[in-house]
Amino acid sequence: MVMKASAQSETLTIPAGKFKATCLQLMDEVVAGKLNLTVTKRGKPVMFITAPPKQMPEQPRSFIGAGKGMMTIHGDIVSALPNEWAVLEDDD
C-alpha cells in the first residue's frame, strides 16, 4: 500500500481485493472527508474515489411543463377538421 499526503485529506492507494474487503468502512471515511482512494488492479489504477461536493448541483428541471406560457392557441383545436382534402388522381 502507498499513502500520499494531501492538504485536505490523505490519499490512499489500495488494491482492489483489500478495497472489496473493507469497502463500507472506507466509504464512511471518504464521505467524512478524511480520505481519498485510488483503487488498483494488478498495480494499475482503475478508479479514484473522492467525497461528493458539499453542495450537490441542482437537479435539472423536468421537461414536463417546461413550455408552459410559451405558446398561444388561436382558433378551435377541439373540433374535427373540415373534410377539404383534395385527392390527386392520375387520369390515364
PDB file of N, CA, C and O in Angstrom:
ATOM      1  N   MET A   1       0.819  -1.175   0.000  1.00  0.00           N
ATOM      2  CA  MET A   1       0.000   0.000   0.000  1.00  0.00           C
ATOM      3  C   MET A   1       0.869   1.247   0.000  1.00  0.00           C
ATOM      4  O   MET A   1       1.882   1.317   0.697  1.00  0.00           O
ATOM      5  N   VAL A   2       0.452   2.242  -0.803  1.00  0.00           N
ATOM      6  CA  VAL A   2       1.169   3.507  -0.872  1.00  0.00           C
ATOM      7  C   VAL A   2       0.251   4.585  -0.353  1.00  0.00           C
ATOM      8  O   VAL A   2      -0.908   4.666  -0.759  1.00  0.00           O
ATOM      9  N   MET A   3       0.752   5.410   0.535  1.00  0.00           N
ATOM     10  CA  MET A   3      -0.054   6.510   1.065  1.00  0.00           C
ATOM     11  C   MET A   3       0.625   7.823   0.733  1.00  0.00           C
ATOM     12  O   MET A   3       1.839   7.961   0.881  1.00  0.00           O
ATOM     13  N   LYS A   4      -0.162   8.786   0.285  1.00  0.00           N
ATOM     14  CA  LYS A   4       0.347  10.110  -0.055  1.00  0.00           C
ATOM     15  C   LYS A   4      -0.401  11.134   0.774  1.00  0.00           C
ATOM     16  O   LYS A   4      -1.598  10.996   1.023  1.00  0.00           O
ATOM     17  N   ALA A   5       0.311  12.157   1.196  1.00  0.00           N
ATOM     18  CA  ALA A   5      -0.321  13.206   1.998  1.00  0.00           C
ATOM     19  C   ALA A   5      -0.945  14.250   1.086  1.00  0.00           C
ATOM     20  O   ALA A   5      -0.422  14.540   0.010  1.00  0.00           O
ATOM     21  N   SER A   6      -2.051  14.805   1.518  1.00  0.00           N
ATOM     22  CA  SER A   6      -2.754  15.844   0.774  1.00  0.00           C
ATOM     23  C   SER A   6      -3.103  16.966   1.742  1.00  0.00           C
ATOM     24  O   SER A   6      -3.169  16.746   2.951  1.00  0.00           O
ATOM     25  N   ALA A   7      -3.326  18.165   1.216  1.00  0.00           N
ATOM     26  CA  ALA A   7      -3.636  19.305   2.078  1.00  0.00           C
ATOM     27  C   ALA A   7      -4.969  19.095   2.803  1.00  0.00           C
ATOM     28  O   ALA A   7      -5.066  19.385   3.995  1.00  0.00           O
ATOM     29  N   GLN A   8      -5.983  18.602   2.115  1.00  0.00           N
ATOM     30  CA  GLN A   8      -7.304  18.430   2.695  1.00  0.00           C
ATOM     31  C   GLN A   8      -7.456  17.075   3.381  1.00  0.00           C
ATOM     32  O   GLN A   8      -7.782  17.011   4.566  1.00  0.00           O
ATOM     33  N   SER A   9      -7.225  16.017   2.657  1.00  0.00           N
ATOM     34  CA  SER A   9      -7.390  14.672   3.193  1.00  0.00           C
ATOM     35  C   SER A   9      -6.319  13.787   2.591  1.00  0.00           C
ATOM     36  O   SER A   9      -5.756  14.100   1.542  1.00  0.00           O
ATOM     37  N   GLU A  10      -6.045  12.690   3.255  1.00  0.00           N
ATOM     38  CA  GLU A  10      -4.992  11.827   2.754  1.00  0.00           C
ATOM     39  C   GLU A  10      -5.504  10.986   1.585  1.00  0.00           C
ATOM     40  O   GLU A  10      -6.693  10.677   1.502  1.00  0.00           O
ATOM     41  N   THR A  11      -4.596  10.625   0.688  1.00  0.00           N
ATOM     42  CA  THR A  11      -4.932   9.772  -0.436  1.00  0.00           C
ATOM     43  C   THR A  11      -4.314   8.409  -0.188  1.00  0.00           C
ATOM     44  O   THR A  11      -3.116   8.292   0.070  1.00  0.00           O
ATOM     45  N   LEU A  12      -5.130   7.403  -0.269  1.00  0.00           N
ATOM     46  CA  LEU A  12      -4.695   6.044  -0.015  1.00  0.00           C
ATOM     47  C   LEU A  12      -4.786   5.255  -1.304  1.00  0.00           C
ATOM     48  O   LEU A  12      -5.829   5.263  -1.959  1.00  0.00           O
ATOM     49  N   THR A  13      -3.722   4.576  -1.682  1.00  0.00           N
ATOM     50  CA  THR A  13      -3.742   3.677  -2.831  1.00  0.00           C
ATOM     51  C   THR A  13      -3.900   2.267  -2.274  1.00  0.00           C
ATOM     52  O   THR A  13      -3.118   1.823  -1.434  1.00  0.00           O
ATOM     53  N   ILE A  14      -4.929   1.573  -2.758  1.00  0.00           N
ATOM     54  CA  ILE A  14      -5.289   0.279  -2.175  1.00  0.00           C
ATOM     55  C   ILE A  14      -5.609  -0.725  -3.283  1.00  0.00           C
ATOM     56  O   ILE A  14      -6.262  -0.369  -4.263  1.00  0.00           O
ATOM     57  N   PRO A  15      -5.158  -1.973  -3.141  1.00  0.00           N
ATOM     58  CA  PRO A  15      -5.511  -2.989  -4.144  1.00  0.00           C
ATOM     59  C   PRO A  15      -7.006  -3.305  -4.106  1.00  0.00           C
ATOM     60  O   PRO A  15      -7.649  -3.169  -3.065  1.00  0.00           O
ATOM     61  N   ALA A  16      -7.551  -3.724  -5.241  1.00  0.00           N
ATOM     62  CA  ALA A  16      -8.984  -3.986  -5.362  1.00  0.00           C
ATOM     63  C   ALA A  16      -9.463  -5.026  -4.358  1.00  0.00           C
ATOM     64  O   ALA A  16     -10.554  -4.884  -3.806  1.00  0.00           O
ATOM     65  N   GLY A  17      -8.680  -6.060  -4.109  1.00  0.00           N
ATOM     66  CA  GLY A  17      -9.092  -7.096  -3.160  1.00  0.00           C
ATOM     67  C   GLY A  17      -9.261  -6.558  -1.755  1.00  0.00           C
ATOM     68  O   GLY A  17     -10.219  -6.910  -1.068  1.00  0.00           O
ATOM     69  N   LYS A  18      -8.351  -5.717  -1.323  1.00  0.00           N
ATOM     70  CA  LYS A  18      -8.458  -5.128   0.012  1.00  0.00           C
ATOM     71  C   LYS A  18      -9.601  -4.115   0.056  1.00  0.00           C
ATOM     72  O   LYS A  18     -10.292  -3.994   1.067  1.00  0.00           O
ATOM     73  N   PHE A  19      -9.796  -3.386  -1.052  1.00  0.00           N
ATOM     74  CA  PHE A  19     -10.923  -2.454  -1.114  1.00  0.00           C
ATOM     75  C   PHE A  19     -12.238  -3.212  -0.961  1.00  0.00           C
ATOM     76  O   PHE A  19     -13.135  -2.773  -0.241  1.00  0.00           O
ATOM     77  N   LYS A  20     -12.345  -4.348  -1.641  1.00  0.00           N
ATOM     78  CA  LYS A  20     -13.568  -5.148  -1.571  1.00  0.00           C
ATOM     79  C   LYS A  20     -13.844  -5.602  -0.138  1.00  0.00           C
ATOM     80  O   LYS A  20     -14.992  -5.594   0.306  1.00  0.00           O
ATOM     81  N   ALA A  21     -12.802  -5.996   0.580  1.00  0.00           N
ATOM     82  CA  ALA A  21     -12.967  -6.497   1.943  1.00  0.00           C
ATOM     83  C   ALA A  21     -13.319  -5.394   2.940  1.00  0.00           C
ATOM     84  O   ALA A  21     -13.965  -5.672   3.951  1.00  0.00           O
ATOM     85  N   THR A  22     -12.908  -4.146   2.681  1.00  0.00           N
ATOM     86  CA  THR A  22     -13.119  -3.053   3.638  1.00  0.00           C
ATOM     87  C   THR A  22     -13.912  -1.906   3.036  1.00  0.00           C
ATOM     88  O   THR A  22     -13.819  -0.769   3.497  1.00  0.00           O
ATOM     89  N   CYS A  23     -14.680  -2.202   2.022  1.00  0.00           N
ATOM     90  CA  CYS A  23     -15.384  -1.180   1.244  1.00  0.00           C
ATOM     91  C   CYS A  23     -16.258  -0.260   2.102  1.00  0.00           C
ATOM     92  O   CYS A  23     -16.140   0.960   1.991  1.00  0.00           O
ATOM     93  N   LEU A  24     -17.115  -0.798   2.937  1.00  0.00           N
ATOM     94  CA  LEU A  24     -18.049   0.033   3.700  1.00  0.00           C
ATOM     95  C   LEU A  24     -17.326   0.964   4.661  1.00  0.00           C
ATOM     96  O   LEU A  24     -17.706   2.127   4.794  1.00  0.00           O
ATOM     97  N   GLN A  25     -16.307   0.480   5.324  1.00  0.00           N
ATOM     98  CA  GLN A  25     -15.535   1.314   6.245  1.00  0.00           C
ATOM     99  C   GLN A  25     -14.822   2.428   5.486  1.00  0.00           C
ATOM    100  O   GLN A  25     -14.816   3.580   5.922  1.00  0.00           O
ATOM    101  N   LEU A  26     -14.218   2.081   4.345  1.00  0.00           N
ATOM    102  CA  LEU A  26     -13.510   3.086   3.551  1.00  0.00           C
ATOM    103  C   LEU A  26     -14.468   4.143   3.008  1.00  0.00           C
ATOM    104  O   LEU A  26     -14.127   5.325   2.971  1.00  0.00           O
ATOM    105  N   MET A  27     -15.662   3.728   2.586  1.00  0.00           N
ATOM    106  CA  MET A  27     -16.640   4.697   2.078  1.00  0.00           C
ATOM    107  C   MET A  27     -17.034   5.684   3.168  1.00  0.00           C
ATOM    108  O   MET A  27     -17.204   6.871   2.889  1.00  0.00           O
ATOM    109  N   ASP A  28     -17.181   5.218   4.395  1.00  0.00           N
ATOM    110  CA  ASP A  28     -17.508   6.122   5.504  1.00  0.00           C
ATOM    111  C   ASP A  28     -16.409   7.162   5.710  1.00  0.00           C
ATOM    112  O   ASP A  28     -16.698   8.331   5.966  1.00  0.00           O
ATOM    113  N   GLU A  29     -15.163   6.742   5.598  1.00  0.00           N
ATOM    114  CA  GLU A  29     -14.038   7.670   5.759  1.00  0.00           C
ATOM    115  C   GLU A  29     -13.968   8.669   4.603  1.00  0.00           C
ATOM    116  O   GLU A  29     -13.622   9.833   4.808  1.00  0.00           O
ATOM    117  N   VAL A  30     -14.297   8.215   3.387  1.00  0.00           N
ATOM    118  CA  VAL A  30     -14.301   9.114   2.228  1.00  0.00           C
ATOM    119  C   VAL A  30     -15.390  10.170   2.394  1.00  0.00           C
ATOM    120  O   VAL A  30     -15.140  11.357   2.184  1.00  0.00           O
ATOM    121  N   VAL A  31     -16.596   9.743   2.770  1.00  0.00           N
ATOM    122  CA  VAL A  31     -17.713  10.681   2.935  1.00  0.00           C
ATOM    123  C   VAL A  31     -17.420  11.682   4.051  1.00  0.00           C
ATOM    124  O   VAL A  31     -17.829  12.841   3.967  1.00  0.00           O
ATOM    125  N   ALA A  32     -16.723  11.248   5.083  1.00  0.00           N
ATOM    126  CA  ALA A  32     -16.372  12.149   6.185  1.00  0.00           C
ATOM    127  C   ALA A  32     -15.307  13.164   5.766  1.00  0.00           C
ATOM    128  O   ALA A  32     -15.016  14.099   6.512  1.00  0.00           O
ATOM    129  N   GLY A  33     -14.729  12.984   4.586  1.00  0.00           N
ATOM    130  CA  GLY A  33     -13.725  13.922   4.097  1.00  0.00           C
ATOM    131  C   GLY A  33     -12.325  13.635   4.599  1.00  0.00           C
ATOM    132  O   GLY A  33     -11.424  14.453   4.417  1.00  0.00           O
ATOM    133  N   LYS A  34     -12.129  12.502   5.221  1.00  0.00           N
ATOM    134  CA  LYS A  34     -10.819  12.164   5.766  1.00  0.00           C
ATOM    135  C   LYS A  34      -9.911  11.490   4.749  1.00  0.00           C
ATOM    136  O   LYS A  34      -8.699  11.422   4.955  1.00  0.00           O
ATOM    137  N   LEU A  35     -10.481  10.988   3.646  1.00  0.00           N
ATOM    138  CA  LEU A  35      -9.728  10.093   2.795  1.00  0.00           C
ATOM    139  C   LEU A  35     -10.159  10.200   1.339  1.00  0.00           C
ATOM    140  O   LEU A  35     -11.344  10.369   1.049  1.00  0.00           O
ATOM    141  N   ASN A  36      -9.210  10.103   0.434  1.00  0.00           N
ATOM    142  CA  ASN A  36      -9.444   9.887  -0.994  1.00  0.00           C
ATOM    143  C   ASN A  36      -8.807   8.546  -1.318  1.00  0.00           C
ATOM    144  O   ASN A  36      -7.784   8.194  -0.731  1.00  0.00           O
ATOM    145  N   LEU A  37      -9.385   7.802  -2.228  1.00  0.00           N
ATOM    146  CA  LEU A  37      -8.869   6.469  -2.544  1.00  0.00           C
ATOM    147  C   LEU A  37      -8.498   6.337  -4.008  1.00  0.00           C
ATOM    148  O   LEU A  37      -9.197   6.844  -4.885  1.00  0.00           O
ATOM    149  N   THR A  38      -7.393   5.653  -4.265  1.00  0.00           N
ATOM    150  CA  THR A  38      -7.054   5.184  -5.592  1.00  0.00           C
ATOM    151  C   THR A  38      -7.047   3.671  -5.503  1.00  0.00           C
ATOM    152  O   THR A  38      -6.233   3.094  -4.781  1.00  0.00           O
ATOM    153  N   VAL A  39      -7.951   3.020  -6.233  1.00  0.00           N
ATOM    154  CA  VAL A  39      -8.040   1.567  -6.208  1.00  0.00           C
ATOM    155  C   VAL A  39      -7.274   1.029  -7.404  1.00  0.00           C
ATOM    156  O   VAL A  39      -7.440   1.497  -8.530  1.00  0.00           O
ATOM    157  N   THR A  40      -6.422   0.026  -7.137  1.00  0.00           N
ATOM    158  CA  THR A  40      -5.600  -0.543  -8.204  1.00  0.00           C
ATOM    159  C   THR A  40      -5.971  -1.996  -8.455  1.00  0.00           C
ATOM    160  O   THR A  40      -6.474  -2.693  -7.574  1.00  0.00           O
ATOM    161  N   LYS A  41      -5.709  -2.425  -9.668  1.00  0.00           N
ATOM    162  CA  LYS A  41      -5.880  -3.819 -10.051  1.00  0.00           C
ATOM    163  C   LYS A  41      -4.596  -4.228 -10.749  1.00  0.00           C
ATOM    164  O   LYS A  41      -4.241  -3.668 -11.787  1.00  0.00           O
ATOM    165  N   ARG A  42      -3.907  -5.191 -10.188  1.00  0.00           N
ATOM    166  CA  ARG A  42      -2.601  -5.635 -10.675  1.00  0.00           C
ATOM    167  C   ARG A  42      -1.606  -4.464 -10.742  1.00  0.00           C
ATOM    168  O   ARG A  42      -0.791  -4.371 -11.660  1.00  0.00           O
ATOM    169  N   GLY A  43      -1.696  -3.591  -9.761  1.00  0.00           N
ATOM    170  CA  GLY A  43      -0.767  -2.476  -9.652  1.00  0.00           C
ATOM    171  C   GLY A  43      -1.102  -1.262 -10.499  1.00  0.00           C
ATOM    172  O   GLY A  43      -0.410  -0.248 -10.415  1.00  0.00           O
ATOM    173  N   LYS A  44      -2.153  -1.340 -11.318  1.00  0.00           N
ATOM    174  CA  LYS A  44      -2.535  -0.207 -12.171  1.00  0.00           C
ATOM    175  C   LYS A  44      -3.811   0.429 -11.618  1.00  0.00           C
ATOM    176  O   LYS A  44      -4.756  -0.279 -11.273  1.00  0.00           O
ATOM    177  N   PRO A  45      -3.842   1.759 -11.534  1.00  0.00           N
ATOM    178  CA  PRO A  45      -5.047   2.438 -11.023  1.00  0.00           C
ATOM    179  C   PRO A  45      -6.249   2.177 -11.924  1.00  0.00           C
ATOM    180  O   PRO A  45      -6.151   2.281 -13.146  1.00  0.00           O
ATOM    181  N   VAL A  46      -7.376   1.839 -11.317  1.00  0.00           N
ATOM    182  CA  VAL A  46      -8.602   1.606 -12.081  1.00  0.00           C
ATOM    183  C   VAL A  46      -9.714   2.585 -11.691  1.00  0.00           C
ATOM    184  O   VAL A  46     -10.651   2.793 -12.461  1.00  0.00           O
ATOM    185  N   MET A  47      -9.615   3.186 -10.501  1.00  0.00           N
ATOM    186  CA  MET A  47     -10.610   4.188 -10.126  1.00  0.00           C
ATOM    187  C   MET A  47     -10.071   5.082  -9.022  1.00  0.00           C
ATOM    188  O   MET A  47      -9.189   4.702  -8.251  1.00  0.00           O
ATOM    189  N   PHE A  48     -10.631   6.278  -8.976  1.00  0.00           N
ATOM    190  CA  PHE A  48     -10.303   7.238  -7.932  1.00  0.00           C
ATOM    191  C   PHE A  48     -11.613   7.570  -7.233  1.00  0.00           C
ATOM    192  O   PHE A  48     -12.604   7.898  -7.885  1.00  0.00           O
ATOM    193  N   ILE A  49     -11.618   7.487  -5.920  1.00  0.00           N
ATOM    194  CA  ILE A  49     -12.839   7.718  -5.150  1.00  0.00           C
ATOM    195  C   ILE A  49     -12.617   8.917  -4.239  1.00  0.00           C
ATOM    196  O   ILE A  49     -11.646   8.975  -3.484  1.00  0.00           O
ATOM    197  N   THR A  50     -13.536   9.868  -4.325  1.00  0.00           N
ATOM    198  CA  THR A  50     -13.472  11.063  -3.503  1.00  0.00           C
ATOM    199  C   THR A  50     -14.881  11.403  -3.031  1.00  0.00           C
ATOM    200  O   THR A  50     -15.860  10.926  -3.605  1.00  0.00           O
ATOM    201  N   ALA A  51     -14.987  12.210  -2.008  1.00  0.00           N
ATOM    202  CA  ALA A  51     -16.297  12.595  -1.479  1.00  0.00           C
ATOM    203  C   ALA A  51     -17.008  13.521  -2.460  1.00  0.00           C
ATOM    204  O   ALA A  51     -16.357  14.271  -3.186  1.00  0.00           O
ATOM    205  N   PRO A  52     -18.336  13.475  -2.485  1.00  0.00           N
ATOM    206  CA  PRO A  52     -19.074  14.399  -3.350  1.00  0.00           C
ATOM    207  C   PRO A  52     -18.926  15.820  -2.830  1.00  0.00           C
ATOM    208  O   PRO A  52     -18.587  16.016  -1.663  1.00  0.00           O
ATOM    209  N   PRO A  53     -19.174  16.820  -3.680  1.00  0.00           N
ATOM    210  CA  PRO A  53     -19.098  18.202  -3.200  1.00  0.00           C
ATOM    211  C   PRO A  53     -20.097  18.431  -2.073  1.00  0.00           C
ATOM    212  O   PRO A  53     -21.134  17.770  -2.009  1.00  0.00           O
ATOM    213  N   LYS A  54     -19.783  19.354  -1.201  1.00  0.00           N
ATOM    214  CA  LYS A  54     -20.641  19.624  -0.042  1.00  0.00           C
ATOM    215  C   LYS A  54     -22.049  20.009  -0.469  1.00  0.00           C
ATOM    216  O   LYS A  54     -23.030  19.578   0.137  1.00  0.00           O
ATOM    217  N   GLN A  55     -22.141  20.819  -1.509  1.00  0.00           N
ATOM    218  CA  GLN A  55     -23.449  21.206  -2.023  1.00  0.00           C
ATOM    219  C   GLN A  55     -23.624  20.539  -3.373  1.00  0.00           C
ATOM    220  O   GLN A  55     -22.934  20.877  -4.335  1.00  0.00           O
ATOM    221  N   MET A  56     -24.534  19.605  -3.444  1.00  0.00           N
ATOM    222  CA  MET A  56     -24.773  18.884  -4.682  1.00  0.00           C
ATOM    223  C   MET A  56     -25.377  19.841  -5.709  1.00  0.00           C
ATOM    224  O   MET A  56     -26.135  20.740  -5.345  1.00  0.00           O
ATOM    225  N   PRO A  57     -25.044  19.653  -6.997  1.00  0.00           N
ATOM    226  CA  PRO A  57     -25.635  20.523  -8.023  1.00  0.00           C
ATOM    227  C   PRO A  57     -27.153  20.347  -8.072  1.00  0.00           C
ATOM    228  O   PRO A  57     -27.686  19.281  -7.766  1.00  0.00           O
ATOM    229  N   GLU A  58     -27.827  21.421  -8.465  1.00  0.00           N
ATOM    230  CA  GLU A  58     -29.283  21.396  -8.528  1.00  0.00           C
ATOM    231  C   GLU A  58     -29.736  20.395  -9.577  1.00  0.00           C
ATOM    232  O   GLU A  58     -29.152  20.298 -10.656  1.00  0.00           O
ATOM    233  N   GLN A  59     -30.774  19.661  -9.249  1.00  0.00           N
ATOM    234  CA  GLN A  59     -31.307  18.679 -10.185  1.00  0.00           C
ATOM    235  C   GLN A  59     -31.947  19.413 -11.364  1.00  0.00           C
ATOM    236  O   GLN A  59     -32.602  20.439 -11.176  1.00  0.00           O
ATOM    237  N   PRO A  60     -31.758  18.892 -12.578  1.00  0.00           N
ATOM    238  CA  PRO A  60     -32.384  19.555 -13.728  1.00  0.00           C
ATOM    239  C   PRO A  60     -33.906  19.490 -13.626  1.00  0.00           C
ATOM    240  O   PRO A  60     -34.475  18.531 -13.105  1.00  0.00           O
ATOM    241  N   ARG A  61     -34.536  20.526 -14.134  1.00  0.00           N
ATOM    242  CA  ARG A  61     -35.992  20.557 -14.117  1.00  0.00           C
ATOM    243  C   ARG A  61     -36.541  19.484 -15.043  1.00  0.00           C
ATOM    244  O   ARG A  61     -35.901  19.089 -16.018  1.00  0.00           O
ATOM    245  N   SER A  62     -37.716  19.033 -14.722  1.00  0.00           N
ATOM    246  CA  SER A  62     -38.402  18.079 -15.581  1.00  0.00           C
ATOM    247  C   SER A  62     -38.819  18.794 -16.863  1.00  0.00           C
ATOM    248  O   SER A  62     -39.173  19.973 -16.836  1.00  0.00           O
ATOM    249  N   PHE A  63     -38.775  18.088 -17.966  1.00  0.00           N
ATOM    250  CA  PHE A  63     -39.195  18.706 -19.230  1.00  0.00           C
ATOM    251  C   PHE A  63     -40.711  18.818 -19.311  1.00  0.00           C
ATOM    252  O   PHE A  63     -41.230  19.555 -20.149  1.00  0.00           O
ATOM    253  N   ILE A  64     -41.422  18.107 -18.462  1.00  0.00           N
ATOM    254  CA  ILE A  64     -42.884  18.169 -18.472  1.00  0.00           C
ATOM    255  C   ILE A  64     -43.305  19.541 -17.931  1.00  0.00           C
ATOM    256  O   ILE A  64     -42.976  19.902 -16.801  1.00  0.00           O
ATOM    257  N   GLY A  65     -44.021  20.280 -18.740  1.00  0.00           N
ATOM    258  CA  GLY A  65     -44.481  21.605 -18.354  1.00  0.00           C
ATOM    259  C   GLY A  65     -43.453  22.701 -18.580  1.00  0.00           C
ATOM    260  O   GLY A  65     -43.702  23.855 -18.229  1.00  0.00           O
ATOM    261  N   ALA A  66     -42.302  22.368 -19.160  1.00  0.00           N
ATOM    262  CA  ALA A  66     -41.250  23.361 -19.351  1.00  0.00           C
ATOM    263  C   ALA A  66     -41.658  24.462 -20.339  1.00  0.00           C
ATOM    264  O   ALA A  66     -41.121  25.568 -20.277  1.00  0.00           O
ATOM    265  N   GLY A  67     -42.598  24.177 -21.247  1.00  0.00           N
ATOM    266  CA  GLY A  67     -43.020  25.167 -22.239  1.00  0.00           C
ATOM    267  C   GLY A  67     -44.251  25.949 -21.828  1.00  0.00           C
ATOM    268  O   GLY A  67     -44.820  26.680 -22.639  1.00  0.00           O
ATOM    269  N   LYS A  68     -44.668  25.807 -20.579  1.00  0.00           N
ATOM    270  CA  LYS A  68     -45.883  26.476 -20.117  1.00  0.00           C
ATOM    271  C   LYS A  68     -45.753  27.988 -20.293  1.00  0.00           C
ATOM    272  O   LYS A  68     -44.766  28.596 -19.878  1.00  0.00           O
ATOM    273  N   GLY A  69     -46.784  28.587 -20.925  1.00  0.00           N
ATOM    274  CA  GLY A  69     -46.803  30.023 -21.122  1.00  0.00           C
ATOM    275  C   GLY A  69     -46.025  30.489 -22.338  1.00  0.00           C
ATOM    276  O   GLY A  69     -45.942  31.692 -22.589  1.00  0.00           O
ATOM    277  N   MET A  70     -45.453  29.566 -23.099  1.00  0.00           N
ATOM    278  CA  MET A  70     -44.658  29.945 -24.263  1.00  0.00           C
ATOM    279  C   MET A  70     -45.451  29.901 -25.567  1.00  0.00           C
ATOM    280  O   MET A  70     -44.961  30.359 -26.599  1.00  0.00           O
ATOM    281  N   MET A  71     -46.664  29.359 -25.536  1.00  0.00           N
ATOM    282  CA  MET A  71     -47.452  29.230 -26.752  1.00  0.00           C
ATOM    283  C   MET A  71     -48.828  29.847 -26.556  1.00  0.00           C
ATOM    284  O   MET A  71     -49.333  29.947 -25.438  1.00  0.00           O
ATOM    285  N   THR A  72     -49.422  30.259 -27.676  1.00  0.00           N
ATOM    286  CA  THR A  72     -50.777  30.787 -27.657  1.00  0.00           C
ATOM    287  C   THR A  72     -51.599  29.999 -28.658  1.00  0.00           C
ATOM    288  O   THR A  72     -51.154  29.767 -29.782  1.00  0.00           O
ATOM    289  N   ILE A  73     -52.782  29.589 -28.264  1.00  0.00           N
ATOM    290  CA  ILE A  73     -53.663  28.828 -29.149  1.00  0.00           C
ATOM    291  C   ILE A  73     -54.627  29.802 -29.802  1.00  0.00           C
ATOM    292  O   ILE A  73     -55.287  30.582 -29.116  1.00  0.00           O
ATOM    293  N   HIS A  74     -54.710  29.760 -31.125  1.00  0.00           N
ATOM    294  CA  HIS A  74     -55.634  30.601 -31.893  1.00  0.00           C
ATOM    295  C   HIS A  74     -56.638  29.694 -32.584  1.00  0.00           C
ATOM    296  O   HIS A  74     -56.244  28.802 -33.336  1.00  0.00           O
ATOM    297  N   GLY A  75     -57.890  29.897 -32.352  1.00  0.00           N
ATOM    298  CA  GLY A  75     -58.914  29.100 -33.010  1.00  0.00           C
ATOM    299  C   GLY A  75     -59.312  27.890 -32.177  1.00  0.00           C
ATOM    300  O   GLY A  75     -58.896  27.719 -31.032  1.00  0.00           O
ATOM    301  N   ASP A  76     -60.141  27.056 -32.807  1.00  0.00           N
ATOM    302  CA  ASP A  76     -60.695  25.873 -32.146  1.00  0.00           C
ATOM    303  C   ASP A  76     -59.781  24.686 -32.402  1.00  0.00           C
ATOM    304  O   ASP A  76     -59.582  24.290 -33.551  1.00  0.00           O
ATOM    305  N   ILE A  77     -59.225  24.117 -31.335  1.00  0.00           N
ATOM    306  CA  ILE A  77     -58.337  22.972 -31.515  1.00  0.00           C
ATOM    307  C   ILE A  77     -59.014  21.665 -31.111  1.00  0.00           C
ATOM    308  O   ILE A  77     -58.392  20.603 -31.146  1.00  0.00           O
ATOM    309  N   VAL A  78     -60.292  21.745 -30.728  1.00  0.00           N
ATOM    310  CA  VAL A  78     -61.002  20.562 -30.265  1.00  0.00           C
ATOM    311  C   VAL A  78     -61.866  19.951 -31.358  1.00  0.00           C
ATOM    312  O   VAL A  78     -61.931  18.728 -31.477  1.00  0.00           O
ATOM    313  N   SER A  79     -62.522  20.769 -32.148  1.00  0.00           N
ATOM    314  CA  SER A  79     -63.423  20.261 -33.183  1.00  0.00           C
ATOM    315  C   SER A  79     -62.636  19.578 -34.289  1.00  0.00           C
ATOM    316  O   SER A  79     -61.445  19.821 -34.485  1.00  0.00           O
ATOM    317  N   ALA A  80     -63.354  18.706 -35.011  1.00  0.00           N
ATOM    318  CA  ALA A  80     -62.727  17.993 -36.122  1.00  0.00           C
ATOM    319  C   ALA A  80     -62.409  18.961 -37.254  1.00  0.00           C
ATOM    320  O   ALA A  80     -63.075  19.984 -37.413  1.00  0.00           O
ATOM    321  N   LEU A  81     -61.401  18.634 -38.027  1.00  0.00           N
ATOM    322  CA  LEU A  81     -61.038  19.448 -39.184  1.00  0.00           C
ATOM    323  C   LEU A  81     -62.072  19.277 -40.283  1.00  0.00           C
ATOM    324  O   LEU A  81     -62.664  18.207 -40.420  1.00  0.00           O
ATOM    325  N   PRO A  82     -62.293  20.321 -41.066  1.00  0.00           N
ATOM    326  CA  PRO A  82     -63.216  20.171 -42.202  1.00  0.00           C
ATOM    327  C   PRO A  82     -62.626  19.185 -43.209  1.00  0.00           C
ATOM    328  O   PRO A  82     -61.407  19.075 -43.346  1.00  0.00           O
ATOM    329  N   ASN A  83     -63.496  18.480 -43.901  1.00  0.00           N
ATOM    330  CA  ASN A  83     -63.059  17.466 -44.846  1.00  0.00           C
ATOM    331  C   ASN A  83     -62.796  18.099 -46.213  1.00  0.00           C
ATOM    332  O   ASN A  83     -63.549  17.872 -47.160  1.00  0.00           O
ATOM    333  N   GLU A  84     -61.746  18.880 -46.312  1.00  0.00           N
ATOM    334  CA  GLU A  84     -61.431  19.597 -47.536  1.00  0.00           C
ATOM    335  C   GLU A  84     -60.163  19.056 -48.189  1.00  0.00           C
ATOM    336  O   GLU A  84     -59.430  19.815 -48.822  1.00  0.00           O
ATOM    337  N   TRP A  85     -59.902  17.803 -48.051  1.00  0.00           N
ATOM    338  CA  TRP A  85     -58.689  17.230 -48.625  1.00  0.00           C
ATOM    339  C   TRP A  85     -58.918  16.936 -50.096  1.00  0.00           C
ATOM    340  O   TRP A  85     -59.907  16.301 -50.463  1.00  0.00           O
ATOM    341  N   ALA A  86     -58.026  17.384 -50.917  1.00  0.00           N
ATOM    342  CA  ALA A  86     -58.111  17.113 -52.354  1.00  0.00           C
ATOM    343  C   ALA A  86     -57.260  15.897 -52.649  1.00  0.00           C
ATOM    344  O   ALA A  86     -56.125  15.783 -52.187  1.00  0.00           O
ATOM    345  N   VAL A  87     -57.835  14.976 -53.439  1.00  0.00           N
ATOM    346  CA  VAL A  87     -57.089  13.770 -53.782  1.00  0.00           C
ATOM    347  C   VAL A  87     -56.600  13.907 -55.207  1.00  0.00           C
ATOM    348  O   VAL A  87     -57.380  14.203 -56.113  1.00  0.00           O
ATOM    349  N   LEU A  88     -55.330  13.697 -55.406  1.00  0.00           N
ATOM    350  CA  LEU A  88     -54.779  13.756 -56.749  1.00  0.00           C
ATOM    351  C   LEU A  88     -55.009  12.430 -57.454  1.00  0.00           C
ATOM    352  O   LEU A  88     -54.599  11.376 -56.967  1.00  0.00           O
ATOM    353  N   GLU A  89     -55.661  12.492 -58.594  1.00  0.00           N
ATOM    354  CA  GLU A  89     -55.908  11.274 -59.381  1.00  0.00           C
ATOM    355  C   GLU A  89     -55.179  11.386 -60.688  1.00  0.00           C
ATOM    356  O   GLU A  89     -55.118  12.448 -61.306  1.00  0.00           O
ATOM    357  N   ASP A  90     -54.634  10.278 -61.091  1.00  0.00           N
ATOM    358  CA  ASP A  90     -53.903  10.239 -62.361  1.00  0.00           C
ATOM    359  C   ASP A  90     -54.888   9.826 -63.447  1.00  0.00           C
ATOM    360  O   ASP A  90     -55.385   8.699 -63.434  1.00  0.00           O
ATOM    361  N   ASP A  91     -55.182  10.739 -64.404  1.00  0.00           N
ATOM    362  CA  ASP A  91     -56.139  10.455 -65.485  1.00  0.00           C
ATOM    363  C   ASP A  91     -55.398   9.859 -66.673  1.00  0.00           C
ATOM    364  O   ASP A  91     -54.950  10.600 -67.549  1.00  0.00           O
ATOM    365  N   ASP A  92     -55.262   8.578 -66.721  1.00  0.00           N
ATOM    366  CA  ASP A  92     -54.599   7.902 -67.859  1.00  0.00           C
ATOM    367  C   ASP A  92     -55.572   7.265 -68.768  1.00  0.00           C
ATOM    368  O   ASP A  92     -55.180   6.661 -69.766  1.00  0.00           O
TER     369      ASP A  92
END
